Amino acid sequence: MGPIRSPHRGVYRALDAGKIIGTIDRLKARIEERFPGASLGGVAADLGATARDTAQVAKELGRPDWLLGTLLPLLFVTVCVGIAYYVASTMQVAGTVRPSPNLNTEPTNLLQTLDATINTVVLAGIAIVFLTTVGPRWKRHRALKALHQLRSLVHVIDMHQLTKDPSLVIEGKQDTVASPKREMTPFQLGRYLDYCSEMLSLTGKVAALYAQDLDDPVVIEAVNDIEMLAANLSRKIWQKIAILQVAIDSAQVRAAS
């Protein structure tokens, strides 16, 4: 009897873009149901569209470049054959190559032949290195451009919770003319802040799709920066939620007494 293999082996070891998109869509629906017409719902819609684009682009970037993988061996073989033919046609090998009547075996000409051969090898090596790195560099550029958009989206989400001060909602302090409108109840404010925190976390997960499908140290570092930024901003939001909960509990104790 062979080893028993689990049908779910490896299922939970990678991010599922479809599930991330589904979670974002549900979050968007929850925001629109709780806060109809709020701009935060539009931000969630943008995040969902970005997640769909990311899933497609990350999948494309993760595929091996078959064209480049075929051209490189052909180029290498062509260069080797060309160098061998060039050396065989310009140098006399005793017993194996027929001497050419025009062949000059003076040391100067032999050095020129050797120099031309070395130059050909160097140029061919440069061409091979360029073709080897052009694919990864193009993928890196495309991924970093998309990650820059996700970083901007993180800051947009943070802007939506920036003026949501829990202490002002609970204590009901006097607003000035320039103060933002605060029409939420403590419960609504808590839900709004929670939605912002969820959206920041999901943005980090969308960015992680690039690190999962593209093994590039620069891209992975950029993804880590976005995840760290989102986590730090989310931590600030949860501090507000904690302050709000403490204030709600204190108000309930005062009302009961």
N, C-alpha and C positions, 0 to 999 in steps of 0.2 A: 504494500500500500504506500502510495506516495504521500508527500507532505500535504496537509490540509491548508488550502489557501482561502483567506477571507475574501468574500466578494467586495468588501468595502476597503480593502487594503489600499492605502495612499489617498483615500477620498478626502480625509481631513488634514492633509499635509500641505494643501495649497489653497490660495484664495480663489473663490468662485466668483467671477465677474458678474454672472447672472444674478447670484444671490445678493451681491452688493447693490446692484441696480434695483432689484426688487425692494431692498430695505430702504433705499433712498426714495423710491416712489411711495412707499407706505408712509415714510416720514413727511413727505410733501402733502399727502392726503390728510394726515393728522394735523398738520399746521393749518391747512386751509379750512378744516372743520372747526378747529378751535379759534382761529383768528382769520375769519373771511376777509379777503382783500388785503391782508398784510403783505408787505414787501418781502418778508422772510420766506413766504411761500414761493415767490419768484426766484429767490436765491436757491431754494431747494430744487426748483425746476431746472435752473442752470447747472446745478451740481449733477442732476440726473442726466442731462444732455452731455455734460463733460464725461461722466462715467461711461456712457455708451460709446463715445468717441475713443476714450482711453482703452476700453476693452478691445476694440477693433485694431487700434494702432499698436498696442502692446503685443497683440497676437501676431501682427505682421512683422514687428521688429524681432520677435523671438524666433521666427522661422529662419533656418539656415539659408544662406545665399547660394543656391545651386549653380547659378551662372558663374559667379566668381569662383566657386569651388572647382568648376570645370575648366575655366580659363587659366587658372594658375598652374596646374600640372602641364597643360598644353604649352604654356609659355616657357616653363622650365625645360621641358623636353626639346622644344624648338631652339632655345638658347644653347643647350648642350650640344645638339646636333650641329648647329651653326658654327660653334667654336671648334668642334672636332673637325668639321669640313675645312674651316679656315686654316687651322694648324696643319692639316694633312696636305693641303694644296700649296702651302708656302714653305714647308720644311721637308727635308729629305730624310726618310727613315730607312736605314740600310736594310736591304733584303725584303722590305714590305711595300715601299712606295717607289714608283718609277721616277727617277730624277727628271726634272723639267729642264729643257735646254736653256731657258731664260732665268733659271733660279740662280741667284747670287748668294753665296754662302759666306760673304764677308761678315766679320763681327758686327759692323755697323748695321747692316741690313737685318741680321738676326736679332739685334737689340730692338730695332724698330718693329719687327714682327712680334716680339715678346711684349713690347709696350702696347701695341694695338690690341693684342689678345687680352692683356690685363684691363685695358680700358673697356673693352667689350664686356668682360665679366663684371666689372664694377657697375657699368650702366645697366646691365641686365639685372644685377642684384638690386639696384635702386628701384627699377621698374617693378620687380616682384614684391619688394617691401611696400611700395606705394599701393599696389593693387591689393596686398594683404590687409592694409590698414584703412583703405578708403571706405570699405563697407562698414566696419565698426564705428568709424568717425562720423559717417552720415547717420547711422542709427542713434549715436549719442547726441548729435545735434538735434535731431527730431524729438528725442525723448526729453532733453533739457528744455526745449521750447515749450512743450506741453506741460512740463512740471512747473515752469514759470507761471503759467496760467493758473495752475492749482494753488500755488503760493499766493497769488493775488486773491483767489477766491477765499482762502483762509482769512485774509485781512478783511475782506468784505463781510464775512460772517461775524468777525469780531466787532466790526463797526456797528452792527445791528444790536449788540448787547451793551455797547459802551455806556450809554446813558441810562441803562436800567439799574437804578440804585435801589436796593431793597430797603435801606433805612428810610428813604424818603417816602416810599409807599406805605410803610408801616406807621411812621410817626406823623405823616401828613404835614410836612413842613411847608411854609409859605413859598410859592414859586414866584420867580420874577417874570418880567415880560418875555425875556429871551429863553426862559426855561423850556425844555421839551415837555410836551403833553404827557401826563402820567394818568392814564385812565384805566389801567389794569388793576384788578384786585390782587391781593397777595398770592392767591392760588394761581391766577393767570400768569403772573410774573414768574412764578416758579416753573410753570410749564414752558413758558417762552425761553427762559434760560436753559432749561433742560433740552429743548429742541436745538438751541444753538450749540450746546455741548455735543449732542449726538451728531450734528452736521459736521463739526470739526473733526470728530473721530472718523466719520465716513470719508471725509476728504483725504485723511491720511491713508485710509485703506485703498482708495482709488489710486493714489500716488504709488502705493506699494505694488500695484500690478506691473509697473515698469521694472521694478527691481526683481520681481518674480520671473518675468519673461526675458529680461535682458541682463546678462551677466557682465556688467560694466562697472568698474569701481567708481567712476565719476558719477554715473547715474545713481548708483546705490547710495553714495554720499549725499546727493541732492534729495533723494527720497527720505533719508534719515533726517535731514534738516527740516523738511516739511512736516514729518511726523513729530519731531521734537517741538517745532513751533506750534502745531495744533495741540499737542499735549499741554504745553505751558499755558496757552490761552484757555484751554478747557479747565485747567486747574484754577485759574482766576474765576471762571464762571462758577465752579463748584464752591468756591469760597463765598460768593454772593448767595448761592443757594443755601449754604449752611447758615449764613447770617440771617437770611429770610426765615428759615425754619426756627431758629432760636427766637427771633422776634415774634413769630406766630405763636409759639409755645408760651412765651411770656405774656402775650396779650390774652391768650386763653386762660392762663392762671389768674391774671388780674380780673378778668370778667367773671370767673367762677367764685372769686373771693368777694 
